[in-house]
Amino acid sequence: MPSDLLVTGISQLVTPPASIGAVHGVRMRELDIIADAAIAISHGRIDWVGARTSWNGEAREQIDLGGRAVVPGLVDPHTHALWGGDRLQDFEARSSGLGYEEILAAGGGIRSTIQQTTRRSSEELIALTLPRVQALLRSGATTIEIKTGYGASPQVELTMLETIHALDQLTPAAIMATLLVHLPPPSDREEYLQQMTGFVMFEAGRLGYVRAVDVFIEREAWSPEEARRIFTAAGNQRIPARAHVDQFHAIGGVEMAVEFGARSVDHLEASGAAQIASIAASSTVAVVLPGVTLHLGIPAAPGRTLIDAGAAVAVGTDLNPGSSPLFSTQMAMALSVRINGLTPSEALTAATVNAADVLGLTDRGRLHRMQRADFLVLDSSDWRDVVYTMGASPVARIFIAGREVVA
């Protein structure tokens, strides 16, 4: 039976090797590179991939890319793209010498975004968020995670989940929703926690499309013990756990999250040898977010050390108004080389198959038979341009489920 589409004229087809789950440690450098390649696609999935001269099938349609490199579509596993208002005042305050935690303590930071977001309707938030998603898509992100976390009440958090789900219908990119338990309220902390672990978690489980429950574990946020309660409630609804940890202080969040079997631990700028060893001995993926280091000037997450220790590392934008206004997943990948010490091949693995694993997705992030046909055509014959280029997009064409899309 003929394939729907045959793509030829591929100078290099570059993909992490075929296997299930994230790629760990130094194996992150292992890439399959096929010169003069071709891809056959049917029903949105890859039928066949290999050297063009080895193809002996038939296809209803054929596209010649003219000697360009092809890599998997990028997966952004960590964004806060749904917000209202701005944090320009915070940005100016930081440039005058105030620290992130000082701004937060004074009522700025995340709390100001919560106030500005809660005032917006779902329709207004969709109108604000869709251009951000389109920017990520133009940069090569074919799958994008978006968190809640800027709601002033548990009910608003549920409304934000529904808003994120609505966005999925408005863009060719696949949008994945995460429930983020972000900051405790100024008062009634225990009551809020009971609501989040009670009816909110039950509703999140009932919705069926929530990919994970994430918790911000930090001195100014939730303790490891409180996070364990949230994770336990999520587990009762069969929702995986993730954690924001060690952004400013290592307070035991990494160790607790790894012990709990969290899909990922994200940030890690304050992680040391004990935390790195804990992650490396587990199946939990370490998500580095170089945009935060660039924007806030804080230490970089130890990507190089994590990989050398054997950990699986992913990379994301952390797109948000306060600590990482980074609207390019490709740029986050490029920065992970400059800031976190990854090699180009490790960065590609971190932004594709390892990022997909964070979201529990096994059907994308690689270009192999039966995988979803999400791939990028570069404006170059050399795949390394996707990691090398900064300030301009190296992505010429984007295919999602075998169809070319326009962002």
Rosetta blueprint (number, residue, H / E / L):
1 M L
2 P L
3 S E
4 D E
5 L E
6 L E
7 V E
8 T E
9 G E
10 I E
11 S E
12 Q E
13 L E
14 V E
15 T E
16 P L
17 P L
18 A L
19 S L
20 I L
21 G L
22 A L
23 V L
24 H L
25 G H
26 V H
27 R H
28 M H
29 R H
30 E L
31 L L
32 D E
33 I E
34 I E
35 A E
36 D E
37 A E
38 A E
39 I E
40 A E
41 I E
42 S E
43 H L
44 G L
45 R E
46 I E
47 D E
48 W E
49 V E
50 G E
51 A E
52 R H
53 T H
54 S H
55 W L
56 N L
57 G L
58 E L
59 A E
60 R E
61 E E
62 Q E
63 I E
64 D E
65 L E
66 G E
67 G E
68 R E
69 A E
70 V E
71 V E
72 P E
73 G L
74 L E
75 V E
76 D E
77 P L
78 H L
79 T E
80 H L
81 A L
82 L L
83 W L
84 G L
85 G L
86 D L
87 R L
88 L H
89 Q H
90 D H
91 F H
92 E H
93 A H
94 R H
95 S H
96 S L
97 G L
98 L L
99 G L
100 Y H
101 E H
102 E H
103 I H
104 L H
105 A H
106 A L
107 G L
108 G L
109 G L
110 I H
111 R H
112 S H
113 T H
114 I H
115 Q H
116 Q H
117 T H
118 T H
119 R L
120 R L
121 S L
122 S H
123 E H
124 E H
125 L H
126 I H
127 A H
128 L H
129 T H
130 L H
131 P H
132 R H
133 V H
134 Q H
135 A H
136 L H
137 L H
138 R H
139 S L
140 G L
141 A E
142 T E
143 T E
144 I E
145 E E
146 I E
147 K E
148 T L
149 G L
150 Y L
151 G L
152 A L
153 S L
154 P H
155 Q H
156 V H
157 E H
158 L H
159 T H
160 M H
161 L H
162 E H
163 T H
164 I H
165 H H
166 A H
167 L H
168 D H
169 Q L
170 L L
171 T L
172 P L
173 A L
174 A E
175 I E
176 M E
177 A E
178 T E
179 L E
180 L E
181 V E
182 H L
183 L L
184 P L
185 P L
186 P L
187 S L
188 D L
189 R H
190 E H
191 E H
192 Y H
193 L H
194 Q H
195 Q H
196 M H
197 T H
198 G H
199 F H
200 V H
201 M H
202 F H
203 E H
204 A H
205 G H
206 R H
207 L H
208 G L
209 Y L
210 V E
211 R E
212 A E
213 V E
214 D E
215 V E
216 F E
217 I E
218 E L
219 R L
220 E L
221 A L
222 W E
223 S L
224 P H
225 E H
226 E H
227 A H
228 R H
229 R H
230 I H
231 F H
232 T H
233 A H
234 A H
235 G H
236 N H
237 Q L
238 R L
239 I L
240 P L
241 A E
242 R E
243 A E
244 H E
245 V E
246 D L
247 Q L
248 F L
249 H L
250 A L
251 I L
252 G L
253 G H
254 V H
255 E H
256 M H
257 A H
258 V H
259 E H
260 F H
261 G L
262 A L
263 R L
264 S E
265 V E
266 D E
267 H E
268 L L
269 E L
270 A L
271 S L
272 G L
273 A H
274 A H
275 Q H
276 I H
277 A H
278 S H
279 I H
280 A H
281 A L
282 S L
283 S L
284 T L
285 V E
286 A E
287 V E
288 V E
289 L L
290 P H
291 G H
292 V H
293 T H
294 L H
295 H H
296 L H
297 G L
298 I L
299 P L
300 A L
301 A L
302 P L
303 G H
304 R H
305 T H
306 L H
307 I H
308 D H
309 A H
310 G L
311 A L
312 A L
313 V E
314 A E
315 V E
316 G L
317 T L
318 D L
319 L E
320 N E
321 P L
322 G L
323 S L
324 S E
325 P L
326 L L
327 F L
328 S L
329 T H
330 Q H
331 M H
332 A H
333 M H
334 A H
335 L H
336 S H
337 V H
338 R H
339 I H
340 N H
341 G L
342 L L
343 T L
344 P H
345 S H
346 E H
347 A H
348 L H
349 T H
350 A H
351 A L
352 T L
353 V H
354 N H
355 A H
356 A H
357 D H
358 V H
359 L L
360 G L
361 L L
362 T L
363 D L
364 R L
365 G L
366 R L
367 L L
368 H L
369 R L
370 M L
371 Q L
372 R E
373 A L
374 D L
375 F E
376 L E
377 V E
378 L E
379 D L
380 S L
381 S L
382 D L
383 W L
384 R L
385 D H
386 V H
387 V H
388 Y H
389 T L
390 M L
391 G L
392 A L
393 S L
394 P L
395 V E
396 A E
397 R E
398 I E
399 F E
400 I E
401 A L
402 G L
403 R E
404 E E
405 V E
406 V L
407 A L
